[in-house]
Amino acid sequence: MTRFILRALIAALGLWLATEWVDGLQVDSPATLLLAAVLLGIVNAIVRPLAILLTLPLTLLTLGLFLLVVNAGMLGLVAFFLPGMTIGGFWAAFWAALLVSLVSWIGNALFKPGAALRGS
C-alpha cells in the first residue's frame, strides 16, 4: 500500500509539472491533482493493458512510439471522468502524458526498493 501511495505522489508531481509547463492542461485544486494521480494509476493498471493489447500491431509498426498515444489516451480518459481536470486537445494530452511518464520513470528509479543501498 505504501508503494502505491508513493507512486501516486510521484504521478501527482508529474501532473503538477505538466499543468505548469503544458498549455491546455488545467487542474482546479490540489485535491483534484491527487485524485487524478490515483485515478491515473487505476486506469493504467486496468485499462492500459487492454489498450496496449488492442493496439499491438500499430505499436509494433511504429516501433513502440504509439505507446505515447496510448498514454495520452489514458490521461484523456482520466480527464473525462474527473471533474476539475481539463485537457485542451490531443497535443496537450500527448505532452502532458510524456512529462508524467518521464517524472514517473525517474521517481520510480529513485525510490525502487534497494535504491538507497546501491547509492554509494
C-alpha positions in Angstrom: 0.0 0.0 0.0 2.9 2.4 0.8 4.4 1.7 -2.6 1.1 2.6 -4.3 0.9 5.9 -2.3 4.5 6.8 -3.2 3.8 6.1 -6.9 0.6 8.2 -6.7 2.6 11.1 -5.2 5.2 10.8 -7.9 2.4 10.8 -10.6 0.9 13.9 -8.8 4.2 15.6 -9.1 4.4 14.8 -12.8 0.8 16.1 -13.3 1.6 19.3 -11.4 4.6 19.9 -13.6 2.5 19.2 -16.7 -0.1 21.8 -15.6 2.7 24.3 -15.2 4.5 23.6 -18.5 1.9 22.3 -20.9 -0.7 24.8 -22.3 -4.1 23.3 -22.3 -3.9 21.2 -19.2 -5.7 22.5 -16.1 -6.4 21.0 -12.7 -8.6 23.0 -10.4 -7.2 22.1 -6.9 -4.5 20.1 -5.2 -7.2 17.6 -4.1 -8.2 17.1 -7.7 -4.5 16.7 -8.6 -4.0 13.9 -6.1 -7.3 12.3 -7.1 -6.2 12.5 -10.8 -2.9 10.7 -9.9 -4.7 7.9 -8.1 -7.2 7.6 -10.9 -4.4 7.5 -13.4 -2.8 4.7 -11.5 -6.0 2.7 -11.6 -6.6 3.4 -15.3 -3.0 2.4 -16.1 -3.5 -0.8 -14.1 -6.8 -1.8 -15.6 -7.5 -0.1 -19.0 -4.0 0.4 -20.3 -3.0 -3.3 -20.7 -6.2 -3.9 -22.8 -5.5 -0.8 -24.9 -1.9 -1.9 -25.5 -3.1 -5.4 -26.5 -5.7 -4.0 -28.9 -3.2 -1.6 -30.5 -0.3 -4.1 -30.6 0.0 -4.2 -34.4 0.2 -0.4 -34.6 2.7 -0.3 -31.7 4.9 -2.8 -33.4 4.6 -1.0 -36.8 5.7 2.3 -35.1 8.5 0.6 -33.1 6.7 1.4 -29.8 6.1 5.1 -30.4 2.3 4.5 -30.5 2.5 3.8 -26.8 2.9 7.6 -26.3 -0.5 8.0 -28.0 -1.9 5.3 -25.6 -0.5 7.2 -22.6 -2.2 10.4 -23.9 -5.4 8.5 -24.2 -5.2 7.2 -20.6 -4.7 10.8 -19.4 -7.6 11.9 -21.5 -9.7 9.2 -20.0 -8.9 10.4 -16.5 -9.7 14.0 -17.5 -13.0 12.8 -19.0 -14.1 11.1 -15.8 -12.7 13.7 -13.3 -14.5 17.0 -12.9 -12.0 19.7 -12.3 -9.4 18.4 -14.7 -9.5 19.6 -18.3 -7.3 18.9 -21.3 -7.4 21.2 -24.3 -6.7 18.7 -27.0 -4.6 15.8 -28.2 -1.3 17.6 -28.2 -1.8 18.9 -24.7 -2.6 15.3 -23.6 0.4 14.0 -25.5 3.0 16.3 -24.0 1.4 16.0 -20.5 1.5 12.2 -20.7 5.1 12.3 -21.9 6.1 14.6 -19.0 4.1 12.5 -16.4 5.8 9.3 -17.8 9.3 10.8 -17.5 8.7 12.0 -14.0 7.3 8.6 -13.0 10.2 6.8 -14.6 12.7 8.9 -12.7 10.8 8.8 -9.5 10.3 5.1 -9.6 14.0 4.6 -10.4 15.0 6.7 -7.4 12.6 5.1 -4.9 12.6 1.5 -6.0 13.3 -1.0 -3.2 17.1 -1.2 -2.5 17.9 2.0 -4.4 19.4 3.6 -1.2 21.7 0.7 -0.7 23.2 1.0 -4.1 23.5 4.8 -3.9 27.2 4.9 -2.8 
